[in-house]
Structure formats: structure tokens, C-alpha cells
Amino acid sequence: MLFALVAHDRPGALARRMELRPDHLKHLDSLGDQLLLAGPFLDEKGDMVGSIVVIEAESLEAARESFGRDPFMLGNLFDSVTIKPWKLGVNKTHK
């Protein structure tokens, strides 16, 4: 089953995000085939202000555990986090 994390950074957290980002990217890479997609939300200036990550997991609890190991989560970057089951409805490759 697929699960999506939608998270918004704490206000003014861009420097903290950039500090944590190398370890966050390593974590995403370590997920292998479990990771479906990931990327930042941007503000009107193009600065990163949040994240969406979609993974495959056996249960909501397993997804929460996986998301909980992310350096962004461990580093207290996010102001709000939502984790929900997710279903891919349309899949067009971005060009």
C-alpha cells in the first residue's frame, strides 16, 4: 500500500532544511524500491518550504516508522505533518 507524507516547514527554516538535506537525501536513497516519489514544496520565490514523500509500506504504522527515521523529521524541521494512505490515480511522466 502507498502512503504519502505532506509536511510544511517551520517558518524561517530554510537554513535548517539545507543543513539537514544531505542526510535527508541519503535516507531517501536508502529506501530503495520502497520510495515512489519525493520533492519539496516551493514558495513564490522558489524557496523550499515543505515536502511530499510517497512510499510503499505494509501498514500505516510501518509508514510512520519509515517517515520517522527521516532526518527532516528527526531534526524537527516540520511545523505540520500529515501521513495518509495514498492511491496513484494518474501517472504522467513530468518532462
DSSP file (Angstrom, degrees, kcal/mol; ACC not computed):
  #  RESIDUE AA STRUCTURE BP1 BP2  ACC     N-H-->O    O-->H-N    N-H-->O    O-->H-N    TCO  KAPPA ALPHA  PHI   PSI    X-CA   Y-CA   Z-CA
    1    1 A M              0   0    0      0, 0.0    56,-2.7     0, 0.0     2,-0.3   0.000 360.0 360.0 360.0 147.0    0.0    0.0    0.0
    2    2 A L  E     -AB  56  86A   0     84,-0.5    84,-2.5    54,-0.2     2,-0.4  -0.702 360.0-170.0 -94.8 145.7    1.2    3.5   -0.7
    3    3 A F  E     -AB  55  85A   0     52,-2.7    52,-2.5    -2,-0.3     2,-0.4  -0.998   7.6-151.0-135.6 137.6    1.4    6.3    1.9
    4    4 A A  E     -AB  54  84A   0     80,-2.9    80,-2.1    -2,-0.4     2,-0.5  -0.904   1.8-157.4-112.0 135.7    2.0   10.0    1.5
    5    5 A L  E     -AB  53  83A   0     48,-3.1    48,-2.0    -2,-0.4     2,-0.5  -0.957  10.7-174.8-104.6 125.8    3.7   12.4    3.9
    6    6 A V  E     +AB  52  82A   0     76,-2.7    76,-2.2    -2,-0.5     2,-0.4  -0.988  14.8 170.7-120.3 119.4    2.8   16.0    3.3
    7    7 A A  E     -AB  51  81A   0     44,-2.7    44,-2.5    -2,-0.5     2,-0.4  -0.967  24.8-152.5-136.2 146.3    4.7   18.4    5.6
    8    8 A H  E     -AB  50  80A   0     72,-2.1    71,-3.3    -2,-0.4    72,-1.6  -0.964  27.3-119.7-118.5 133.6    5.2   22.1    5.9
    9    9 A D  E     - B   0  78A   0     40,-2.7    69,-0.3    -2,-0.4     3,-0.1  -0.219  32.3 -96.9 -67.8 157.0    8.4   23.6    7.3
   10   10 A R    >   -     0   0    0     67,-2.5     3,-1.4     1,-0.1    -1,-0.1  -0.426  59.7 -82.2 -63.4 149.5    8.5   25.7   10.4
   11   11 A P  T 3  S+     0   0    0      0, 0.0    -1,-0.1     0, 0.0    38,-0.0  -0.297 115.6  10.7 -56.4 136.5    8.6   29.4    9.5
   12   12 A G  T 3  S+     0   0    0     -3,-0.1     3,-0.4     1,-0.1     4,-0.2   0.747  88.8 130.1  70.3  24.4   12.1   30.7    8.6
   13   13 A A    <>  +     0   0    0     -3,-1.4     4,-2.8     1,-0.2     5,-0.2   0.249  27.2 108.6 -98.1  13.1   13.5   27.1    8.5
   14   14 A L  H  > S+     0   0    0      1,-0.2     4,-2.5     2,-0.2     5,-0.2   0.907  80.8  49.6 -59.2 -42.8   15.3   27.2    5.1
   15   15 A A  H  > S+     0   0    0     -3,-0.4     4,-1.8     1,-0.2    -1,-0.2   0.910 112.6  47.9 -62.4 -41.3   18.8   27.3    6.6
   16   16 A R  H  > S+     0   0    0     -4,-0.2     4,-2.1     2,-0.2    -2,-0.2   0.909 110.4  52.5 -64.8 -41.7   17.8   24.3    8.8
   17   17 A R  H  X S+     0   0    0     -4,-2.8     4,-1.8     1,-0.2    -2,-0.2   0.936 110.0  47.9 -57.8 -47.6   16.4   22.5    5.8
   18   18 A M  H  < S+     0   0    0     -4,-2.5    -1,-0.2     1,-0.2    -2,-0.2   0.846 110.0  52.9 -65.5 -33.5   19.6   23.0    3.9
   19   19 A E  H  < S+     0   0    0     -4,-1.8     4,-0.3    -5,-0.2    -1,-0.2   0.900 117.5  37.1 -65.4 -41.7   21.7   21.8    6.8
   20   20 A L  H >X S+     0   0    0     -4,-2.1     4,-2.1     1,-0.2     3,-0.5   0.668  94.9  89.7 -83.8 -18.5   19.6   18.5    7.1
   21   21 A R  H 3X S+     0   0    0     -4,-1.8     4,-2.9     1,-0.2     5,-0.2   0.834  79.8  55.0 -57.3 -43.9   19.1   18.0    3.3
   22   22 A P  H 3> S+     0   0    0      0, 0.0     4,-1.8     0, 0.0    -1,-0.2   0.924 114.1  42.2 -57.7 -42.4   22.3   15.9    2.6
   23   23 A D  H <> S+     0   0    0     -3,-0.5     4,-2.3    -4,-0.3    -2,-0.2   0.855 112.3  55.0 -71.2 -33.9   21.3   13.3    5.2
   24   24 A H  H  X S+     0   0    0     -4,-2.1     4,-2.6     2,-0.2    -1,-0.2   0.930 108.3  48.6 -61.4 -46.0   17.6   13.5    4.1
   25   25 A L  H  X S+     0   0    0     -4,-2.9     4,-2.3     1,-0.2    -2,-0.2   0.872 110.0  51.6 -64.7 -36.9   18.7   12.6    0.6
   26   26 A K  H  X S+     0   0    0     -4,-1.8     4,-2.0    -5,-0.2    -1,-0.2   0.908 109.4  51.0 -62.9 -41.8   20.8    9.7    1.8
   27   27 A H  H  X S+     0   0    0     -4,-2.3     4,-0.8     2,-0.2    -2,-0.2   0.942 109.5  49.3 -61.0 -47.5   17.8    8.5    3.8
   28   28 A L  H >< S+     0   0    0     -4,-2.6     3,-1.1     1,-0.2     4,-0.4   0.917 110.4  51.1 -58.6 -42.9   15.6    8.7    0.7
   29   29 A D  H >< S+     0   0    0     -4,-2.3     3,-1.4     1,-0.3    -1,-0.2   0.863 103.6  59.1 -61.7 -36.1   18.2    6.8   -1.3
   30   30 A S  H 3< S+     0   0    0     -4,-2.0    -1,-0.3     1,-0.3    -2,-0.2   0.687  91.2  70.6 -68.5 -17.1   18.3    4.1    1.4
   31   31 A L  T X< S+     0   0    0     -3,-1.1     3,-2.1    -4,-0.8    -1,-0.3   0.695  77.7 178.1 -74.0 -17.8   14.6    3.4    0.9
   32   32 A G  G X   -     0   0    0     -3,-1.4     3,-1.5    -4,-0.4    -1,-0.2  -0.235  67.1  -2.6  55.5-132.7   15.3    1.8   -2.5
   33   33 A D  G 3  S+     0   0    0      1,-0.3    -1,-0.3    22,-0.0    -2,-0.1   0.606 122.5  76.4 -68.9 -11.9   12.2    0.5   -4.2
   34   34 A Q  G <  S+     0   0    0     -3,-2.1    22,-2.9    21,-0.1     2,-0.5   0.802  81.5  81.4 -67.0 -28.0   10.0    1.5   -1.2
   35   35 A L  E <   +C   55   0A   0     -3,-1.5    20,-0.2    20,-0.2     3,-0.1  -0.682  49.3 172.5 -84.7 125.0   10.2    5.1   -2.4
   36   36 A L  E     -     0   0A   0     18,-2.9     2,-0.3    -2,-0.5    19,-0.2   0.853  65.7 -22.8 -94.1 -48.9    7.8    6.1   -5.1
   37   37 A L  E     +C   54   0A   0     17,-1.5    17,-3.0     2,-0.0    -1,-0.4  -0.988  55.4 179.4-160.0 158.8    8.4    9.9   -5.2
   38   38 A A  E     +C   53   0A   0     -2,-0.3    15,-0.2    15,-0.2    13,-0.0  -0.969  14.5 140.2-160.7 148.0    9.7   12.8   -3.2
   39   39 A G  E     -C   52   0A   0     13,-2.1    13,-2.4    -2,-0.3     2,-0.2  -0.934  41.7 -92.3 179.4 163.1   10.2   16.5   -3.6
   40   40 A P  E     -C   51   0A   0      0, 0.0     2,-0.3     0, 0.0    11,-0.3  -0.532  27.2-127.0 -87.3 151.4    9.9   19.9   -1.9
   41   41 A F  E     -C   50   0A   0      9,-1.7     8,-2.8   -34,-0.2     9,-0.8  -0.709  31.6-146.5 -83.2 148.3    7.1   22.4   -1.9
   42   42 A L  E     -C   48   0A   0     -2,-0.3     6,-0.2     6,-0.2     2,-0.1  -0.886   3.3-137.8-120.1 149.2    8.2   25.8   -3.0
   43   43 A D    >   -     0   0    0      4,-2.3     3,-1.7    -2,-0.3     6,-0.0  -0.300  47.7 -82.2 -89.5-175.0    7.1   29.3   -2.1
   44   44 A E  T 3  S+     0   0    0      1,-0.3    -1,-0.0     2,-0.1    -2,-0.0   0.696 131.6  52.2 -65.2 -19.2    6.6   32.2   -4.5
   45   45 A K  T 3  S-     0   0    0      2,-0.1    -1,-0.3     0, 0.0     3,-0.1   0.525 120.5-107.1 -90.6  -7.3   10.3   32.9   -4.5
   46   46 A G  S <  S+     0   0    0     -3,-1.7     2,-0.2     1,-0.3    -2,-0.1   0.511  72.1 143.4  92.0   6.0   11.2   29.3   -5.3
   47   47 A D        -     0   0    0      1,-0.1    -4,-2.3     2,-0.0    -1,-0.3  -0.564  58.6-106.9 -79.2 144.0   12.5   28.5   -1.8
   48   48 A M  E     + C   0  42A   0     -2,-0.2    -6,-0.2    -6,-0.2   -31,-0.1  -0.537  46.8 161.4 -71.5 130.2   11.8   25.1   -0.4
   49   49 A V  E     -     0   0A   0     -8,-2.8   -40,-2.7    -2,-0.3     2,-0.3   0.267  58.7  -6.3-135.2   8.9    9.1   25.3    2.4
   50   50 A G  E     -AC   8  41A   0     -9,-0.8    -9,-1.7   -42,-0.3     2,-0.3  -0.978  62.8-115.9 177.0-176.4    7.8   21.7    2.7
   51   51 A S  E     -AC   7  40A   0    -44,-2.5   -44,-2.7   -11,-0.3     2,-0.4  -0.987   6.0-161.5-145.3 150.6    7.9   18.2    1.4
   52   52 A I  E     +AC   6  39A   0    -13,-2.4   -13,-2.1    -2,-0.3     2,-0.4  -0.996  19.5 173.7-127.5 132.7    5.9   15.4   -0.1
   53   53 A V  E     -AC   5  38A   0    -48,-2.0   -48,-3.1    -2,-0.4     2,-0.5  -0.998  11.5-165.5-137.3 132.0    7.1   11.9    0.0
   54   54 A V  E     +AC   4  37A   0    -17,-3.0   -18,-2.9    -2,-0.4   -17,-1.5  -0.982  16.4 169.7-121.5 126.6    5.3    8.8   -1.1
   55   55 A I  E     -AC   3  35A   0    -52,-2.5   -52,-2.7    -2,-0.5     2,-0.5  -0.865  33.8-118.9-129.1 163.0    6.4    5.3   -0.1
   56   56 A E  E     +A    2   0A   0    -22,-2.9     2,-0.3    -2,-0.3   -54,-0.2  -0.898  43.0 159.3 -99.9 133.0    5.2    1.8   -0.2
   57   57 A A        -     0   0    0    -56,-2.7     3,-0.1    -2,-0.5     6,-0.0  -0.969  49.1-118.8-149.3 161.5    4.7    0.1    3.2
   58   58 A E  S    S-     0   0    0     -2,-0.3     2,-0.3     1,-0.1   -56,-0.1   0.778  92.8  -2.9 -73.5 -27.1    2.8   -2.8    4.7
   59   59 A S  S  > S-     0   0    0    -58,-0.1     4,-2.2     1,-0.1     5,-0.2  -0.960  74.0 -99.4-156.9 167.7    0.8   -0.6    7.1
   60   60 A L  H  > S+     0   0    0     -2,-0.3     4,-2.7     1,-0.2     5,-0.2   0.894 123.0  53.3 -61.3 -39.9    0.2    2.9    8.3
   61   61 A E  H  > S+     0   0    0      2,-0.2     4,-2.2     1,-0.2    -1,-0.2   0.915 108.5  48.8 -62.8 -42.8    2.4    2.1   11.3
   62   62 A A  H  > S+     0   0    0      2,-0.2     4,-2.2     1,-0.2    -1,-0.2   0.886 111.7  50.3 -64.3 -38.0    5.2    0.9    9.1
   63   63 A A  H  X S+     0   0    0     -4,-2.2     4,-3.0     2,-0.2     5,-0.3   0.930 109.4  50.5 -64.8 -44.9    5.0    4.0    7.0
   64   64 A R  H  X S+     0   0    0     -4,-2.7     4,-2.2     1,-0.2    -2,-0.2   0.897 110.4  50.2 -59.6 -40.3    5.1    6.2   10.1
   65   65 A E  H  X S+     0   0    0     -4,-2.2     4,-0.7     2,-0.2    -1,-0.2   0.920 112.3  46.8 -64.2 -43.5    8.2    4.4   11.3
   66   66 A S  H >< S+     0   0    0     -4,-2.2     3,-1.1     1,-0.2     4,-0.3   0.944 114.7  45.5 -64.4 -48.2    9.9    4.8    8.0
   67   67 A F  H >< S+     0   0    0     -4,-3.0     3,-1.6     1,-0.2     6,-0.3   0.863 106.4  62.4 -61.3 -34.9    9.0    8.5    7.8
   68   68 A G  H 3< S+     0   0    0     -4,-2.2    -1,-0.2    -5,-0.3    -2,-0.2   0.690  96.5  58.3 -66.2 -19.3   10.1    8.9   11.4
   69   69 A R  T << S+     0   0    0     -3,-1.1    -1,-0.3    -4,-0.7    -2,-0.2   0.528  79.7 112.4 -86.4  -6.7   13.6    7.9   10.5
   70   70 A D  S X> S-     0   0    0     -3,-1.6     4,-2.7    -4,-0.3     3,-0.8  -0.474  73.3-131.6 -68.4 132.3   14.0   10.8    8.0
   71   71 A P  H 3> S+     0   0    0      0, 0.0     4,-2.3     0, 0.0     6,-0.2   0.791 107.7  61.0 -55.8 -28.8   16.5   13.4    9.2
   72   72 A F  H 34>S+     0   0    0      2,-0.2     5,-2.2     1,-0.2     6,-0.5   0.909 110.6  40.1 -64.0 -39.8   13.9   16.1    8.4
   73   73 A M  H X45S+     0   0    0     -3,-0.8     3,-1.6    -6,-0.3    -1,-0.2   0.938 117.5  47.3 -71.8 -47.6   11.6   14.5   11.0
   74   74 A L  H 3<5S+     0   0    0     -4,-2.7    -2,-0.2     1,-0.3    -1,-0.2   0.812 109.9  55.1 -63.5 -29.7   14.4   13.8   13.5
   75   75 A G  T 3<5S-     0   0    0     -4,-2.3    -1,-0.3    -5,-0.3    -2,-0.2   0.326 109.8-122.2 -88.1   7.2   15.7   17.3   13.0
   76   76 A N  T < 5 +     0   0    0     -3,-1.6    -3,-0.2     1,-0.1    -2,-0.1   0.855  62.5 145.2  58.2  38.5   12.3   18.9   13.9
   77   77 A L      < +     0   0    0     -5,-2.2   -67,-2.5    -6,-0.2     2,-0.2   0.847  43.3  82.6 -73.1 -35.0   12.1   20.7   10.6
   78   78 A F  E     -B    9   0A   0     -6,-0.5   -69,-0.3   -69,-0.3     3,-0.1  -0.489  50.2-169.4 -88.5 142.2    8.4   20.5   10.1
   79   79 A D  E    S+     0   0A   0    -71,-3.3     2,-0.3     1,-0.3   -70,-0.2   0.772  85.5  14.1 -86.1 -35.4    5.7   22.7   11.6
   80   80 A S  E     -B    8   0A   0    -72,-1.6   -72,-2.1     2,-0.0     2,-0.4  -0.998  65.3-171.7-144.1 146.1    2.9   20.2   10.4
   81   81 A V  E     -B    7   0A   0     -2,-0.3     2,-0.4   -74,-0.2   -74,-0.2  -0.999   2.3-174.7-139.8 132.1    2.9   16.7    9.1
   82   82 A T  E     -B    6   0A   0    -76,-2.2   -76,-2.7    -2,-0.4     2,-0.5  -0.998   2.7-173.4-125.1 131.8    0.1   14.6    7.6
   83   83 A I  E     +B    5   0A   0     -2,-0.4   -78,-0.2   -78,-0.2   -19,-0.1  -0.989  19.1 155.1-125.9 122.4    0.6   10.9    6.8
   84   84 A K  E     -B    4   0A   0    -80,-2.1   -80,-2.9    -2,-0.5    -2,-0.0  -0.970  49.2 -90.2-142.6 154.8   -2.2    9.1    4.9
   85   85 A P  E     -B    3   0A   0      0, 0.0     2,-0.4     0, 0.0   -82,-0.3  -0.398  49.3-160.9 -59.3 146.4   -2.8    6.2    2.6
   86   86 A W  E     -B    2   0A   0    -84,-2.5   -84,-0.5    -2,-0.0     2,-0.5  -0.982  14.1-156.6-137.7 144.0   -2.5    7.4   -0.9
   87   87 A K        -     0   0    0     -2,-0.4     2,-0.6   -86,-0.1   -84,-0.0  -0.987  21.6-128.2-124.5 128.0   -3.6    6.0   -4.3
   88   88 A L        +     0   0    0     -2,-0.5     3,-0.1     1,-0.2    -2,-0.0  -0.628  32.7 170.7 -73.1 118.3   -2.0    6.8   -7.6
   89   89 A G        +     0   0    0     -2,-0.6     2,-0.4     1,-0.4    -1,-0.2   0.851  65.0  14.5 -98.3 -43.8   -4.8    7.9   -9.9
   90   90 A V        -     0   0    0      2,-0.1     2,-0.5     0, 0.0    -1,-0.4  -0.998  61.3-165.9-135.2 137.0   -3.0    9.3  -12.9
   91   91 A N        +     0   0    0     -2,-0.4     2,-0.5    -3,-0.1    -3,-0.0  -0.826  18.0 160.7-130.2  94.2    0.7    8.8  -13.8
   92   92 A K        -     0   0    0     -2,-0.5     2,-0.2     0, 0.0    -2,-0.1  -0.951  42.7-117.2-110.0 131.0    2.0   11.1  -16.5
   93   93 A T        -     0   0    0     -2,-0.5     2,-0.3     1,-0.1    -2,-0.0  -0.481  27.6-123.1 -69.2 130.7    5.8   11.5  -16.6
   94   94 A H              0   0    0     -2,-0.2    -1,-0.1     1,-0.1     0, 0.0  -0.552 360.0 360.0 -73.3 134.8    7.0   15.0  -15.9
   95   95 A K              0   0    0     -2,-0.3    -1,-0.1     0, 0.0    -2,-0.0   0.371 360.0 360.0-120.3 360.0    9.1   16.4  -18.8
